[in-house]
Amino acid sequence: MSDPLLEMGLRWLPDGRILYALMESPQNRSSSNLFASRLNKNTGRFEGQPARITSGDGNIGQPSITADGKKIAFNRINSQLDVYVSEFSAKGARLSKPRRLTLDDANDLPFDWTPDDKAVLFTSNRTGKLNIFRQGYR
């Protein structure tokens, strides 16, 4: 099985299906859901379309199936990436108390400073797709 959206957590079900987690589309990479596919024991190939088992926000983690295959337990992990800034002292390698710079509910990931060191450059999905933003920090 090869899929770039496949996450860890592959499980065999007692009825011969395989349970697995797939990440959602690029606009919603902070979520994944469980799917099940029937495997033909003679050919080793999947049969039919995968069945979607869950639908929700957050990433699926550590699915566990009861021996009879009638119950499932899993984690749903909801994380949010934010940008923090702090003063750094090169003399003693000390950091001041970090202050949150991005105050939205989007995933924000810093990657650089402007050449004048007055603003942070970061990527964010706050508009529904990934864009680059600049925000002053003082």
FIZA-417080 format. One line per 8 residues: number of its first residue (from 1); for each residue y, z, x of C-alpha. Coordinates in steps of 0.25 Angstrom, whole numbers, plus 2048, in hexadecimal, padded with zeros to 3 digits. Layout:
REM residues N
NUM> Y,Z,X ~ ...
***
This chain:
REM residues 138
1> 800,800,800 ~ 80D,7FC,806 ~ 81B,7FE,7FF ~ 828,801,806 ~ 82B,80A,7FA ~ 81E,812,7FC ~ 820,821,7FF ~ 816,82B,804
9> 80D,832,7FA ~ 801,828,7F7 ~ 7F6,82F,7EF ~ 7E9,82A,7EA ~ 7E7,82D,7DB ~ 7D9,831,7D6 ~ 7D9,824,7CD ~ 7DA,81B,7D9
17> 7E9,818,7D8 ~ 7F3,81B,7E4 ~ 7FF,824,7E1 ~ 80C,821,7EA ~ 81B,823,7EA ~ 824,817,7EB ~ 833,818,7EE ~ 83C,812,7E4
25> 845,806,7E6 ~ 850,806,7F1 ~ 85B,80B,7E8 ~ 852,818,7E5 ~ 84B,81B,7F2 ~ 84D,82A,7EF ~ 842,829,7E5 ~ 833,825,7E5
33> 828,825,7DA ~ 819,826,7D9 ~ 811,81A,7D6 ~ 802,818,7D4 ~ 7FA,80B,7D7 ~ 7EB,808,7D4 ~ 7E3,804,7E1 ~ 7D7,7FB,7DF
41> 7CC,802,7E7 ~ 7C4,7F5,7EA ~ 7D0,7ED,7EF ~ 7D9,7F8,7F4 ~ 7E5,7F1,7ED ~ 7EE,7F6,7E2 ~ 7EC,7F2,7D4 ~ 7F8,7F0,7CA
49> 806,7F5,7CA ~ 809,803,7CF ~ 80B,80E,7C5 ~ 818,816,7C6 ~ 814,824,7C4 ~ 822,82B,7C6 ~ 831,828,7C4 ~ 83B,831,7C9
57> 846,834,7D4 ~ 842,839,7E2 ~ 837,836,7EB ~ 828,839,7E8 ~ 822,842,7F2 ~ 814,848,7F5 ~ 80C,843,7E8 ~ 800,84B,7E5
65> 7F5,847,7DB ~ 7EB,850,7D4 ~ 7DC,84D,7D7 ~ 7DA,848,7C9 ~ 7E7,83F,7CB ~ 7ED,845,7BE ~ 7F9,84C,7C4 ~ 803,849,7CF
73> 80D,852,7D7 ~ 818,84C,7DF ~ 825,84F,7E5 ~ 832,848,7E1 ~ 83C,849,7EC ~ 84B,847,7E9 ~ 853,846,7F5 ~ 862,842,7F7
81> 868,83E,804 ~ 876,842,807 ~ 880,841,812 ~ 885,84E,819 ~ 88F,84F,824 ~ 891,85A,82E ~ 899,85D,83B ~ 891,85C,847
89> 893,863,854 ~ 88E,85C,860 ~ 890,868,869 ~ 887,871,863 ~ 87F,867,859 ~ 884,86F,84D ~ 887,86A,83F ~ 891,86F,835
97> 88C,872,827 ~ 888,864,821 ~ 891,85F,815 ~ 88B,855,80B ~ 893,848,80C ~ 88D,840,800 ~ 88E,847,7F3 ~ 886,83D,7EA
105> 878,83D,7E5 ~ 875,830,7ED ~ 86D,830,7FA ~ 877,82F,805 ~ 872,82D,814 ~ 87C,82D,81F ~ 87B,823,82B ~ 888,823,833
113> 897,827,834 ~ 8A3,81E,833 ~ 8A8,81A,841 ~ 8B4,824,83F ~ 8AA,82F,83B ~ 8B2,832,82E ~ 8A7,82E,824 ~ 898,82D,823
121> 890,820,820 ~ 884,822,817 ~ 87B,81A,80E ~ 87A,81F,7FF ~ 873,81A,7F2 ~ 87E,820,7EA ~ 881,812,7E4 ~ 872,80F,7E0
129> 870,807,7ED ~ 871,80B,7FC ~ 87F,809,801 ~ 887,80E,80D ~ 893,818,80B ~ 89E,81E,813 ~ 8A3,82C,810 ~ 8AD,835,818
137> 8A8,843,81B ~ 8B4,84B,81D
***
